[in-house]
Amino acid sequence: MRKHWIDNLRWVTVLLVLLYHVVYFYNNKGVFGGIGGFGAYPDVPQYQDVVMYVLYPWFMPLLFLLAGISARYALEKHSARDWLKARTRKLLVPGTIGLFVFHWMVGYFNTVEATRQGVFDGVPAVGRYFIMAFSGTGPLWFIQVLWLLSLVLLLVRRIDGQERLHGASGKAFSVKYGLVWVILLGLFFWLGEKTLIMEPRPQSFDGLWNLYKPLFYLVPFLLGYFVFSHDAVQEKLSKAWIPLMVCAIVSGGILIGTTFGQDNTSPQYLGSPLNCLYGWLMCLAMMGWFKSKFDRTGAFAAYMTRSSYGIYIVHYLVIASLGYMMKIYTQLPPWSMYAILTVAVFTLSPLLYEVIRRIPLMRWCVLGENRKQS
């Protein structure tokens, strides 16, 4: 039977990503990908930025956890070759070809200020197009990393040909005190954050390494595949979701209360024990909560299950274009910009996705789909 709680948790998390990016676009720290806030950082904090502190420690690791679980189920039904072929079409095609077909428009808004300042003077039009395409990667880093991790998973499966590791994981974490060991897996979560470069060098690839965090995201992806794909482990989480959620909220409250105003995307912040504790507990609590309460589907849930990936792929163009134009060309108060951008990203992104999926070549290049879904 299909595990609807995984589908539901995935699309709900995608919607949280959309909300996060609305706040992120106007963040007050000048973090890459945003246009800047409305106060004089760090003297005037933006309290709406608390959304970033609440979501960033856990929502992307959670997506990799769910991807690892889903990979386990898919590889039980399909050969490794067929699975990788499907992953390549679904992930690598949009993450490469899609940059030049669609996401160069996001890159335009990411580079428009630099262009106005003359940074690209003398660069031919073709060169600017390539710059816009690569700078339009934005949220596509997720699917690029996920494709690379899929290759790593197939290598691990090749080494462990008898699936001993998966079987041993099921036995180890299904015992009476298995939940304690599941929580202690957060140590790997913390060690993964320690693979970041603490003092990234300017004008180097250090910043890209810290953005993509491949070794960190490998941890939840493999844990999803080997540990959390077991029914017994999922049952333990579903029975303990309330205490897990309480502990997560308490740790998150302490974290945010003591660090608000700091750069929550810095490697020092991400690698702190309290941030890792909060992020890991929230991942466990959300999985347990949805396994316990939301293992069902309906018309809207079924639509979001089919469409959330495509909505994720296209949503940042809505944010980058509308968010930029409101900030630069209007005198709207900040609260109205947030409100307009929030409504726009939750309405225009699905519409944009629906248009693209009806155009065969665009559908393949941007969404990685061979044929239109019903």
N, C-alpha and C positions, 0 to 999 in steps of 0.2 A: 504494500500500500504506500501511496505517496505521503510523505511527511509534510503536511501543509504548514506546520509551524515553522519549518525552515523557509519555505516560500514567503510566508507572512513576515517573518523577522527580517528577511532580506529586503523586501520592498519597503517596509517601514524604515529600515536603516537608510535606504536610498533617499527617502523623503527627508530624513534628518540631515543627510548630506546637502540636499538642496537648501534647507534652512540655514545650515552652517555656512554655506558659501555666500548667502545674502549678507550675513553679519561679517564674514571674513573679507568680503569685497571692500567694505568700509572700515576695516580694522584700523586701529589708531597707532599701529607700530610700524607701518610701512613694510609689512611682510610681503614677499614676492607674490604677485598675482592679484593684489588688491590695489585700489586707487588712493587709499589714504582715508583717514577719518575726519572728524569734525572738531577735534580738540587739539590742544598743544601737548602732545605726548612728550615726556611722561607726567607732566604737571597736572593735566586735566584728563583723568581716565574716562573712558566710555563704558558705562555700566552695562550697556547692551552687549558688550564684548564677552560678558560672562557666559554666553551661549557657547563660545569657542572653548572656554575652560571646561565646561560641562561635557561637551561631546568629543573633543579631539583625542583624549586619552584612550578611547575605547571603540569608536564606531568603525574605523577602518580595520583594526585588528579583528573585530567581530566579523566583518565581511570576508576576511581571509580564513577565519575559522569555518564559516559556513561554506566557503569554496572548497576547503579541504574535506569536509563531510560529504559534500555533493560529489566531489571527485571520487571518493570511495564508492558511493552508490553507482555512479556512472560506469566505473571500471569493473563492477560486478556484472554489468550487462553488455558491455562493449569491449572489443579488443583494444589494447593500448594504441595500436596504429590508428584505428578509427577514431578513438577518443582524441588523440593528438591532432588528427586532421580537422576534427570539428573545433577543437580549441584554437587552432591556428586561424581558421576562418572567422571564428567569433571574437577572438582577442587580438591576434596579430594584424589582421587586415585593417580593422578600424584604427588600431594603434599606430599604423604606419601610412598606408594608402589614404586612410581617412583624414590624416593631417593635411594632405594636399588638395583634397576634394572639398572638405567642409571646415576643418578647424583652423585653417589659415585666417578665417574671419575673426575668430577669437584672438589669434595672434595680431591681427591688425589693431585691435583695441588695446592689446598688451604693449604694443610698440608705438602707438600714435604719439604719445608725448615725447618719446625719444626721437621720433621723426621730426616733430616740430622744433626740437632743440638742435637739429642738424646732425644728430649722431650718425645717420646713414647717408649723409651727403656724399655723393660720388659713387654710391653703391648702385649698380644697374638694377633695373626693374626685376629681372630674374632673381638676382641676389636678394632683393627685398622680399620677394615672394617666398623664397626658401626660409628666410629669417622669420617671416610671419608664420609659416607652416610649423616650424619647430617650436617657436615660442607659443603656439596655440595648443601645445600638448595638454596643459591644464590637468583636469581630472583623469585624462587618459593614462597617466602614470600607473594607475591601479591595474588596468588591463594589461599594460606592458609588463609589469612585474609579475602579474598572475600567470602570464604565458611562460615566462622564464622559470617560475616556480613549478609549473607543470612539467617542464623538462627535467628539473631536479627530482621531482616525484617519480617519474618514469625510471630514472637512473637508480633511485633507492629501491624501487620495486624489482628492478633487474638484479640488483645485488642480493636482495632478500627474496629470492625466487620462490621460496616455500611459504611466504607470508608469516614467518615466525614472529616477526616484530608486532604485527597487527594482532595476532592471537595472544601473545604475551601481554600486550597492552590491555586487551579486553579482560584477561584474568586478573591483572594487577589492580585495575581500577574498578572492578566489579565486586570486590570483597566488602566486608562489613564496614571498614573504615576507608573505603575507596574515595569518599568525598574529601577527606582530609588530604589525600594524596593529589587529588585533582586541584585543590586549592594551592598546594605546594608547587604545582606546575608553574605557578606564577613566577617562580625563580627563573625559569627559562625566559619568561616574558621580560624580566628585568635584565638578564644577561643579553638578550637580543637588543635592547635599547643601548647597551654598552658598546655595541658595534658601531655606533655613530661616531663621527669625528668631532671631538669636543671643541677644538679650535680650528674651524675650517679656514683654509687659506683663501684670501681674495683672489679673484681671477683664476680659479682652478675648478676642478670637478668635484671638490669637496662638498660644495653646496648641493649638487645633484645627487651625490651619494646619500647625504642626509635627507634629501627630499624623497628619494625612492626607497631607502631603507630595506634593501632586499634581504639581508640576513635577519633583520628583525622580523619582517613579515613571513619569512620562512618558518619561524617558530609556530605561530598560530595555524598556519596552513598545514604543516605536518601534524600538529596536535589534533587538528580537526580530522585529518585522514586516519590517524592511528588510534586516537583515544576517543574522541567525541562522536565518532560514527557508530559506536557500540550502543545498542538499545539500553543496556543496563546502566551505562554512565548517564545517558540522557534521562532515564527515570530518576536517578539519584538527584540530578539537578532540578528536575521538576518538583520533587518533594521538598527541596531545600531552598526554593527560590525566594521565599519571604525573608529568612535570615540573611541570605546572600545579598538581597537587595538592600536590607537595612544596613548591613556592614558597608556596602558600596556607597550608599548615600552618606553615611557618617564619614567615611574616609574621604569622599569627594568634597564634603562640606569643609573638612579640616584643610584639605589641599587648597581649595579655592579661597577660603578665608585667610590663609596665610601667604598666598602667592599672587593674588589678583593684582594686576598691574605689571607683572613680569611678562617676558616674551614666552608664551606657553608653547611655542614651536621650537625653542632653542634646544640643542642637544643636552645641555645641563638640566633644563627643566624636565625634558622627557625621560632622562635617565635617573631622575630622583626616585628613591624607593617608594615614597608616598604616591607619586604619579602612577608608577607601575602597579602598586597595590590597588588603587582606585580603578585603573583601566582593566585589570584582570578580573576583579570582583564584578564589575559591571558586565563584562563579557559573559561570565558564568550566570549572573543573575538574569540577564536578558534571555539567554538560552533557556534557563529553567522556567522563567515566567511564560514565555511563548509556548514551550512544550506543555506546560500545565494548563494554560488558559486559551490558547489560540491555535490548537491543532485541528482546524476546520477551514472551510473555504466557502465562498459565495461568489456572486457575479462580479462585484467590485474587486474582491481579493484575487479572483482568477484573472481579471484584466490586468491588475497590477503585477501579478506574477509573470505574465507574458511580456509586459511593457516596461517594467521598471529599469531593465538594463538599457533599453533604448533611450528612455527619458534621462537616465544618468549620462549617457554619451553626449546628448545634445544640449543639456540644460545650461551649460556655462556660457554659451553664446548669448542667451537671453540676459543673463546677469551682466556679462561684460559690456554688451552694447547698451542696454537700457540704463544700467547703473552708471556707466561712464557719461552718457548724454545728460542724465539728470544732474550729476555732480558738476559738470563743466558748463552746461548751457542753461540751467535753470537756477532760480533762487528759492526753490522749495525748502521748507524746513526739514531737518534730518529725519524726523519721525515719519513724515509722509514719504520720503524716499524709501525707507525701510518697508513701509506698508505697501507701496506701489510695487516695489521689486519682489516682495514676497508673493503677492497675488499674481504677478506676472510669471514668475518662475514656476508656480504650481499650475498655471493654466496654459501658458504659451508653450512650455516645454512638451507636454503631451501632444499639443496640436502640431508642433514642429515634427515630433517623432511620427505622428500619424501621416503627415505629408511625405516624409522621407521614405517610410516603409512602403509606400505605394509607387515609388519610382525604382524600377528594377536595378539599374546600375548604381544609383545612389544607395539603395538598400544594401547592396553587397559591400560597397566601399565604406560606408559610414557605420552601418549596423552589423555587418558580418553575416547577413541573412541571405540565403539563396533564393527563397521564395517568400511571398507575403503570408504572414500568419493569419489565420481566420479570426 
